[in-house]
Amino acid sequence: MEMDKLFVPRIDMDLTVFGYAALQKQMEELPWQQLSHANWSEQFPYKPDVRFQLAHAGDVLFVHYVVREDFIKATYVRPNEAVWEDSCVELFLSFDGRSTYYNLEFNVLGTGLIGYGPEAKSERARLSAEQIESVQTVTSVINSGKEKCWATVWCVPVDVFVESGIDTFSGRKAHGNFYKCGDKLPGPHFLSWSRVDFPTPNFHLPAFFGELIFA
């Protein structure tokens, strides 16, 4: 299977006014990517519309998701809780050729979970609440009848990836995948940017990560 590739441009973002409208405006010229793969559609046929933008400023990674779905669920409010059961978007990212990777998972409230380690879940560890809360997030929610729309921007400092010993995203090549889930929603779903070829829902499969090329 040919690996998906994504170029990550460098931009200068003014975070003085930290609101969704201000951040979204600065990212509006960036290309959009679609989470087009509903990998287990026979069992989980519901497919919300999900797209994202990605950019960096050297020492900060900017992730912008826009989600249109029938239901929005937000239960978890503390770092490292089960945010994947809520309306949740995720980024898995590896800087060492997919030997180890980070899983960044944030629900619609901006509650985060971040883990690190190899594919074997028994060898993975969660980052501290302090590290997770260093990721600034902002969310916008629109409720207009049956369909609901929410959007979120994450500002992820390079220090979050402390286990990789990197101090800049500039010029790097990485591997990763982007996901949308909602395990406890009325219509559970498991979407991805790069296709996952596995019999049951599982995002922790770095073999299916695409390539990310940072400017």
Backbone as CSV, one residue per row, in Angstrom:
resi,resn,N_x,N_y,N_z,CA_x,CA_y,CA_z,C_x,C_y,C_z
1,MET,0.840,-1.192,0.000,0.000,0.000,0.000,0.882,1.252,0.000
2,GLU,0.639,2.150,-0.928,1.428,3.373,-1.013,1.127,4.273,0.175
3,MET,2.170,4.833,0.754,2.021,5.661,1.941,1.452,7.035,1.593
4,ASP,0.440,7.474,2.344,-0.063,8.836,2.198,1.011,9.818,2.656
5,LYS,1.061,10.974,2.005,2.043,11.990,2.363,1.347,13.326,2.587
6,LEU,1.868,14.077,3.545,1.299,15.375,3.873,2.429,16.364,4.116
7,PHE,2.416,17.476,3.379,3.378,18.553,3.582,2.836,19.492,4.654
8,VAL,3.667,19.812,5.635,3.246,20.656,6.761,3.923,22.015,6.624
9,PRO,3.192,23.052,6.196,3.815,24.355,5.977,4.150,25.061,7.289
10,ARG,5.064,26.001,7.185,5.404,26.847,8.332,4.655,28.164,8.199
11,ILE,4.030,28.586,9.293,3.331,29.866,9.308,3.637,30.591,10.614
12,ASP,3.482,31.901,10.592,3.609,32.706,11.802,2.209,33.000,12.321
13,MET,1.926,32.548,13.519,0.601,32.742,14.111,0.694,33.724,15.272
14,ASP,-0.213,34.684,15.283,-0.323,35.623,16.394,-1.335,35.055,17.388
15,LEU,-0.865,34.678,18.565,-1.734,34.074,19.576,-2.182,35.080,20.630
16,THR,-1.978,36.368,20.352,-2.346,37.401,21.321,-3.834,37.349,21.632
17,VAL,-4.653,37.275,20.594,-6.097,37.098,20.770,-6.368,35.611,20.596
18,PHE,-6.515,34.911,21.714,-6.634,33.456,21.650,-8.108,33.067,21.625
19,GLY,-8.668,33.134,20.420,-10.053,32.736,20.202,-10.154,31.993,18.890
20,TYR,-11.234,31.230,18.725,-11.338,30.408,17.526,-11.353,31.256,16.263
21,ALA,-12.138,32.327,16.247,-12.250,33.141,15.037,-10.894,33.714,14.633
22,ALA,-10.127,34.175,15.617,-8.826,34.780,15.324,-7.839,33.752,14.782
23,LEU,-7.826,32.560,15.363,-6.888,31.535,14.904,-7.312,30.962,13.558
24,GLN,-8.599,30.707,13.406,-9.112,30.156,12.143,-8.821,31.098,10.985
25,LYS,-8.946,32.393,11.221,-8.698,33.384,10.180,-7.262,33.299,9.673
26,GLN,-6.324,33.065,10.583,-4.917,32.999,10.197,-4.560,31.707,9.463
27,MET,-5.441,30.707,9.555,-5.171,29.418,8.914,-6.016,29.193,7.663
28,GLU,-6.820,30.180,7.279,-7.820,29.948,6.241,-7.227,29.642,4.864
29,GLU,-5.984,30.028,4.609,-5.374,29.757,3.308,-4.685,28.391,3.241
30,LEU,-4.613,27.698,4.345,-3.944,26.392,4.364,-4.814,25.339,3.685
31,PRO,-4.209,24.335,3.064,-5.000,23.270,2.433,-5.719,22.419,3.469
32,TRP,-6.853,21.867,3.042,-7.641,20.978,3.897,-7.374,19.526,3.531
33,GLN,-7.395,18.680,4.543,-7.302,17.231,4.364,-8.585,16.604,4.918
34,GLN,-9.027,15.534,4.292,-10.271,14.876,4.688,-9.977,13.560,5.413
35,LEU,-10.760,13.273,6.438,-10.737,11.942,7.040,-11.732,11.094,6.258
36,SER,-11.259,10.510,5.193,-12.147,9.863,4.226,-12.336,8.375,4.455
37,HIS,-11.552,7.782,5.345,-11.607,6.329,5.518,-12.446,5.949,6.736
38,ALA,-13.575,5.304,6.484,-14.362,4.667,7.544,-13.996,3.187,7.495
39,ASN,-12.948,2.829,8.197,-12.277,1.551,7.987,-13.106,0.327,8.363
40,TRP,-14.078,0.515,9.227,-14.910,-0.608,9.677,-16.380,-0.273,9.433
41,SER,-16.664,0.139,8.198,-17.980,0.681,7.858,-19.095,-0.356,7.898
42,GLU,-18.781,-1.631,7.718,-19.842,-2.636,7.776,-20.438,-2.717,9.176
43,GLN,-19.607,-2.634,10.175,-20.079,-2.690,11.556,-20.468,-1.312,12.075
44,PHE,-19.791,-0.276,11.586,-20.022,1.095,12.046,-20.242,1.986,10.825
45,PRO,-21.455,1.993,10.274,-21.702,2.672,8.995,-21.765,4.193,9.079
46,TYR,-22.033,4.744,10.264,-22.168,6.199,10.361,-20.824,6.879,10.095
47,LYS,-20.851,7.904,9.235,-19.621,8.589,8.850,-19.827,10.101,8.895
48,PRO,-19.413,10.751,9.976,-19.484,12.213,10.014,-18.503,12.833,9.024
49,ASP,-18.701,14.095,8.733,-17.797,14.822,7.838,-16.702,15.469,8.684
50,VAL,-15.458,15.094,8.429,-14.339,15.574,9.244,-13.184,15.980,8.334
51,ARG,-12.656,17.159,8.554,-11.491,17.620,7.806,-10.549,18.348,8.758
52,PHE,-9.304,18.525,8.319,-8.328,19.161,9.200,-7.302,19.935,8.388
53,GLN,-6.632,20.857,9.080,-5.476,21.585,8.569,-4.323,21.397,9.553
54,LEU,-3.106,21.446,9.027,-1.925,21.253,9.867,-0.845,22.232,9.436
55,ALA,-0.204,22.870,10.410,0.899,23.790,10.137,1.769,23.866,11.387
56,HIS,2.906,24.557,11.267,3.771,24.709,12.437,4.485,26.045,12.378
57,ALA,5.005,26.453,13.540,5.772,27.692,13.637,7.163,27.419,14.191
58,GLY,7.710,26.272,13.860,9.018,25.895,14.378,8.906,25.185,15.708
59,ASP,8.443,25.912,16.721,8.347,25.328,18.058,6.912,25.053,18.502
60,VAL,5.945,25.264,17.614,4.538,24.990,17.930,3.884,24.320,16.729
61,LEU,3.090,23.299,17.000,2.316,22.611,15.970,0.866,23.056,16.082
62,PHE,0.267,23.444,14.951,-1.124,23.895,14.921,-1.979,22.852,14.213
63,VAL,-2.996,22.362,14.903,-3.908,21.361,14.361,-5.313,21.943,14.406
64,HIS,-5.972,21.997,13.257,-7.321,22.572,13.150,-8.264,21.524,12.582
65,TYR,-9.229,21.118,13.373,-10.239,20.151,12.948,-11.596,20.829,12.824
66,VAL,-12.370,20.430,11.814,-13.775,20.819,11.693,-14.590,19.543,11.531
67,VAL,-15.602,19.380,12.383,-16.393,18.148,12.439,-17.871,18.484,12.298
68,ARG,-18.546,17.769,11.408,-20.005,17.857,11.299,-20.572,16.479,11.597
69,GLU,-21.364,16.387,12.670,-21.916,15.099,13.072,-23.290,15.297,13.707
70,ASP,-24.019,14.202,13.835,-25.395,14.275,14.325,-25.475,14.524,15.820
71,PHE,-24.495,14.064,16.568,-24.507,14.201,18.019,-23.135,14.657,18.496
72,ILE,-23.137,15.482,19.546,-21.901,15.906,20.188,-21.967,15.483,21.648
73,LYS,-20.965,14.752,22.087,-20.913,14.258,23.464,-19.654,14.766,24.137
74,ALA,-19.807,15.283,25.349,-18.667,15.796,26.109,-18.868,15.451,27.579
75,THR,-18.135,14.469,28.046,-18.260,14.005,29.427,-16.993,14.243,30.228
76,TYR,-15.855,13.973,29.638,-14.607,13.930,30.410,-13.940,15.298,30.494
77,VAL,-13.489,15.647,31.712,-12.991,16.998,31.975,-11.578,17.017,32.555
78,ARG,-10.985,15.857,32.813,-9.646,15.798,33.409,-8.658,15.135,32.449
79,PRO,-7.399,15.563,32.480,-6.399,14.955,31.596,-6.309,13.443,31.778
80,ASN,-6.132,12.767,30.662,-5.939,11.316,30.606,-7.180,10.507,30.961
81,GLU,-8.358,11.134,30.949,-9.592,10.367,31.065,-9.967,9.806,29.691
82,ALA,-11.066,9.075,29.625,-11.435,8.317,28.419,-12.093,9.212,27.366
83,VAL,-11.324,10.180,26.859,-11.888,11.164,25.932,-12.344,10.538,24.616
84,TRP,-11.812,9.353,24.272,-12.208,8.697,23.023,-13.671,8.259,23.028
85,GLU,-14.287,8.248,24.186,-15.709,7.914,24.264,-16.583,9.115,23.928
86,ASP,-16.024,10.311,23.995,-16.724,11.553,23.648,-16.562,11.851,22.158
87,SER,-17.086,12.998,21.727,-16.744,13.519,20.403,-15.272,13.908,20.458
88,CYS,-14.453,13.173,19.722,-13.004,13.222,19.936,-12.265,13.199,18.607
89,VAL,-11.221,14.021,18.506,-10.315,13.985,17.360,-8.909,13.703,17.873
90,GLU,-8.108,13.074,17.013,-6.828,12.558,17.474,-5.734,12.742,16.423
91,LEU,-4.505,12.829,16.900,-3.312,12.823,16.056,-2.298,11.877,16.684
92,PHE,-1.860,10.894,15.920,-0.785,10.002,16.339,0.451,10.389,15.532
93,LEU,1.600,10.533,16.206,2.767,11.125,15.561,4.047,10.439,16.030
94,SER,4.885,10.043,15.061,6.156,9.373,15.345,7.303,10.143,14.712
95,PHE,8.387,10.306,15.474,9.575,10.999,14.974,10.765,10.060,14.790
96,ASP,10.564,8.757,14.949,11.688,7.816,14.866,11.397,6.639,13.940
97,GLY,10.716,6.927,12.841,10.456,5.869,11.876,9.405,4.873,12.311
98,ARG,8.520,5.285,13.219,7.366,4.502,13.676,7.716,3.459,14.739
99,SER,8.928,3.533,15.300,9.274,2.631,16.405,8.494,2.986,17.665
100,THR,8.392,4.277,17.935,7.558,4.788,19.026,6.714,5.923,18.470
101,TYR,5.662,6.271,19.179,4.789,7.348,18.707,4.014,7.942,19.872
102,TYR,3.514,9.142,19.643,2.647,9.836,20.589,1.210,9.722,20.098
103,ASN,0.271,9.517,21.009,-1.144,9.628,20.664,-1.731,10.822,21.406
104,LEU,-2.122,11.833,20.630,-2.750,13.037,21.169,-4.238,12.945,20.883
105,GLU,-5.055,12.957,21.930,-6.495,12.786,21.796,-7.191,13.877,22.609
106,PHE,-8.053,14.660,21.949,-8.758,15.746,22.626,-10.235,15.690,22.279
107,ASN,-11.084,15.847,23.307,-12.519,15.886,23.045,-12.961,17.309,22.730
108,VAL,-14.254,17.463,22.526,-14.801,18.751,22.110,-14.602,19.828,23.182
109,LEU,-14.387,19.439,24.425,-14.139,20.397,25.502,-12.683,20.848,25.564
110,GLY,-11.816,20.174,24.799,-10.391,20.445,24.902,-9.711,19.625,25.974
111,THR,-10.429,18.671,26.558,-9.813,17.750,27.513,-8.904,16.797,26.753
112,GLY,-7.675,16.631,27.237,-6.688,15.882,26.477,-6.186,14.623,27.149
113,LEU,-5.723,13.737,26.311,-5.001,12.525,26.704,-3.809,12.424,25.762
114,ILE,-2.622,12.215,26.310,-1.436,12.024,25.475,-0.635,10.847,26.021
115,GLY,-0.325,9.915,25.144,0.496,8.769,25.509,1.728,8.689,24.628
116,TYR,2.693,7.874,25.059,3.934,7.711,24.300,4.490,6.312,24.523
117,GLY,5.094,5.761,23.476,5.765,4.478,23.601,5.675,3.690,22.314
118,PRO,6.075,2.423,22.339,5.961,1.558,21.163,4.531,1.071,20.985
119,GLU,4.311,0.287,19.946,2.961,-0.186,19.644,2.381,-1.038,20.762
120,ALA,3.186,-1.815,21.445,2.701,-2.672,22.532,2.125,-1.808,23.651
121,LYS,0.816,-1.924,23.890,0.162,-1.037,24.850,0.718,-1.199,26.256
122,SER,1.221,-2.372,26.586,1.772,-2.600,27.921,3.043,-1.792,28.162
123,GLU,3.662,-1.305,27.091,4.901,-0.540,27.205,4.682,0.953,27.005
124,ARG,3.439,1.366,26.834,3.143,2.776,26.626,2.846,3.460,27.961
125,ALA,3.110,4.760,28.026,2.875,5.531,29.245,2.161,6.830,28.890
126,ARG,1.422,7.358,29.834,0.739,8.638,29.654,1.649,9.780,30.088
127,LEU,1.558,10.890,29.390,2.236,12.097,29.828,1.519,12.662,31.049
128,SER,2.184,13.542,31.766,1.601,14.121,32.975,0.504,15.119,32.617
129,ALA,-0.346,15.399,33.606,-1.394,16.399,33.410,-0.785,17.752,33.053
130,GLU,0.335,18.099,33.679,0.992,19.375,33.392,1.441,19.446,31.938
131,GLN,2.011,18.367,31.428,2.441,18.346,30.030,1.245,18.463,29.086
132,ILE,0.185,17.742,29.381,-1.001,17.775,28.523,-1.628,19.163,28.520
133,GLU,-1.676,19.795,29.685,-2.311,21.111,29.780,-1.443,22.224,29.203
134,SER,-0.218,21.902,28.776,0.585,22.891,28.052,0.091,23.063,26.617
135,VAL,-0.758,22.144,26.160,-1.389,22.266,24.845,-2.595,23.189,24.982
136,GLN,-2.525,24.345,24.346,-3.653,25.275,24.364,-4.661,24.854,23.294
137,THR,-5.940,24.862,23.648,-6.981,24.514,22.688,-8.105,25.540,22.754
138,VAL,-8.796,25.670,21.634,-9.987,26.514,21.580,-11.004,25.804,20.703
139,THR,-12.283,25.892,21.079,-13.334,25.155,20.379,-14.508,26.068,20.073
140,SER,-15.128,25.829,18.924,-16.364,26.502,18.524,-17.418,25.438,18.249
141,VAL,-18.641,25.633,18.760,-19.724,24.668,18.565,-20.931,25.375,17.964
142,ILE,-21.490,24.784,16.902,-22.697,25.311,16.263,-23.759,24.223,16.269
143,ASN,-24.943,24.555,16.765,-26.071,23.619,16.790,-27.185,24.209,15.940
144,SER,-27.380,23.640,14.747,-28.410,24.168,13.839,-29.263,23.015,13.330
145,GLY,-30.219,22.615,14.159,-31.097,21.527,13.745,-30.451,20.173,13.947
146,LYS,-30.678,19.269,12.998,-30.206,17.891,13.148,-28.687,17.804,13.163
147,GLU,-28.057,18.513,12.233,-26.604,18.432,12.148,-25.939,19.450,13.061
148,LYS,-24.905,19.009,13.716,-24.141,19.888,14.591,-22.714,19.989,14.062
149,CYS,-22.113,21.130,14.273,-20.750,21.358,13.792,-19.893,21.857,14.948
150,TRP,-18.728,21.283,15.082,-17.772,21.812,16.049,-16.383,21.839,15.432
151,ALA,-15.605,22.774,15.904,-14.255,22.951,15.380,-13.310,23.216,16.536
152,THR,-12.081,22.790,16.376,-11.101,22.994,17.435,-9.730,23.272,16.834
153,VAL,-8.982,24.116,17.499,-7.582,24.371,17.151,-6.730,23.992,18.355
154,TRP,-5.718,23.176,18.095,-4.731,22.854,19.126,-3.445,23.610,18.819
155,CYS,-2.804,24.117,19.855,-1.464,24.694,19.744,-0.546,23.834,20.611
156,VAL,0.226,22.981,19.954,1.006,21.954,20.650,2.473,22.371,20.687
157,PRO,3.009,22.727,21.854,4.426,23.111,21.908,5.333,21.916,21.654
158,VAL,6.473,22.167,21.050,7.402,21.082,20.726,7.855,20.342,21.981
159,ASP,7.803,21.012,23.137,8.218,20.382,24.390,7.349,19.186,24.764
160,VAL,6.138,19.100,24.211,5.287,17.940,24.479,5.972,16.657,24.011
161,PHE,6.781,16.770,22.980,7.442,15.597,22.403,8.826,15.397,23.031
162,VAL,8.876,15.560,24.331,10.127,15.553,25.086,10.875,14.238,24.949
163,GLU,10.158,13.139,24.802,10.821,11.839,24.704,11.622,11.695,23.407
164,SER,11.335,12.553,22.433,12.022,12.475,21.141,13.224,13.403,21.051
165,GLY,13.396,14.268,22.047,14.566,15.137,22.082,14.632,16.133,20.944
166,ILE,13.484,16.608,20.471,13.490,17.581,19.378,13.185,18.972,19.923
167,ASP,13.746,19.995,19.282,13.480,21.363,19.707,12.836,22.199,18.607
168,THR,12.613,21.592,17.442,11.926,22.284,16.355,11.285,21.258,15.429
169,PHE,10.196,21.674,14.794,9.576,20.836,13.765,10.193,21.102,12.390
170,SER,10.880,22.210,12.250,11.371,22.653,10.948,12.290,21.617,10.309
171,GLY,12.002,21.289,9.043,12.845,20.397,8.274,12.755,18.928,8.639
172,ARG,11.835,18.575,9.495,11.748,17.183,9.944,10.830,16.356,9.050
173,LYS,11.083,15.060,9.057,10.155,14.094,8.493,9.629,13.238,9.631
174,ALA,8.334,13.002,9.620,7.703,12.223,10.673,6.673,11.303,10.030
175,HIS,6.043,10.495,10.844,4.957,9.634,10.385,3.777,9.820,11.330
176,GLY,2.568,9.702,10.795,1.419,9.874,11.668,0.109,9.563,10.986
177,ASN,-0.945,9.650,11.773,-2.299,9.487,11.259,-3.231,10.375,12.066
178,PHE,-4.355,10.685,11.459,-5.349,11.574,12.043,-6.661,10.809,12.139
179,TYR,-7.347,10.982,13.269,-8.524,10.153,13.530,-9.679,10.967,14.102
180,LYS,-10.872,10.419,13.929,-12.082,10.906,14.608,-12.816,9.696,15.151
181,CYS,-13.208,9.771,16.412,-13.956,8.668,17.005,-15.000,9.220,17.961
182,GLY,-15.762,8.329,18.518,-16.804,8.645,19.482,-17.428,7.336,19.929
183,ASP,-16.678,6.607,20.736,-17.055,5.225,21.044,-18.409,5.110,21.733
184,LYS,-18.789,6.139,22.514,-20.043,6.061,23.267,-21.116,6.994,22.700
185,LEU,-20.956,7.436,21.469,-21.995,8.225,20.816,-23.094,7.309,20.288
186,PRO,-24.291,7.853,19.999,-25.351,7.017,19.416,-24.934,6.340,18.117
187,GLY,-24.049,6.982,17.360,-23.501,6.376,16.150,-21.993,6.269,16.263
188,PRO,-21.477,5.224,16.902,-20.021,5.083,17.030,-19.352,5.063,15.657
189,HIS,-18.142,5.592,15.580,-17.445,5.656,14.297,-15.949,5.737,14.546
190,PHE,-15.184,5.370,13.517,-13.730,5.310,13.623,-13.147,5.704,12.265
191,LEU,-12.919,7.011,12.087,-12.445,7.530,10.804,-10.943,7.797,10.857
192,SER,-10.306,7.743,9.681,-8.877,8.045,9.623,-8.523,8.766,8.328
193,TRP,-7.386,9.458,8.371,-6.834,10.108,7.175,-6.143,9.077,6.292
194,SER,-5.255,8.287,6.882,-4.585,7.204,6.170,-5.306,5.897,6.499
195,ARG,-5.587,5.107,5.484,-6.403,3.904,5.664,-5.746,2.917,6.632
196,VAL,-6.575,2.298,7.468,-6.123,1.271,8.408,-6.734,-0.056,7.978
197,ASP,-5.894,-0.989,7.594,-6.350,-2.296,7.110,-6.186,-3.324,8.227
198,PHE,-7.224,-3.434,9.051,-7.195,-4.316,10.214,-8.620,-4.773,10.477
199,PRO,-8.821,-6.012,10.961,-10.189,-6.535,11.050,-11.081,-5.859,12.079
200,THR,-10.519,-5.284,13.134,-11.323,-4.644,14.175,-10.792,-3.237,14.442
201,PRO,-11.627,-2.340,14.981,-11.181,-0.967,15.220,-9.935,-0.900,16.101
202,ASN,-8.907,-0.268,15.572,-7.646,-0.114,16.292,-6.850,0.995,15.621
203,PHE,-6.610,2.079,16.357,-5.814,3.182,15.820,-4.325,3.024,16.125
204,HIS,-3.989,2.145,17.046,-2.596,1.997,17.480,-1.837,1.041,16.567
205,LEU,-1.776,1.411,15.298,-1.123,0.581,14.286,-0.214,1.464,13.430
206,PRO,1.006,1.747,13.899,1.891,2.668,13.171,2.273,2.193,11.779
207,ALA,2.077,0.928,11.472,2.368,0.447,10.114,1.534,1.172,9.073
208,PHE,0.397,1.741,9.492,-0.496,2.424,8.560,-0.374,3.947,8.641
209,PHE,0.622,4.449,9.355,0.845,5.889,9.403,1.287,6.387,8.029
210,GLY,0.886,7.614,7.704,1.404,8.286,6.529,2.661,9.074,6.870
211,GLU,3.234,9.712,5.850,4.457,10.498,6.033,4.120,11.979,6.134
212,LEU,4.718,12.654,7.101,4.555,14.089,7.291,5.896,14.768,7.039
213,ILE,5.895,15.749,6.146,7.120,16.448,5.768,6.979,17.906,6.196
214,PHE,7.779,18.313,7.171,7.688,19.653,7.734,8.598,20.620,6.975
215,ALA,8.050,21.755,6.603,8.839,22.802,5.939,9.912,23.335,6.886
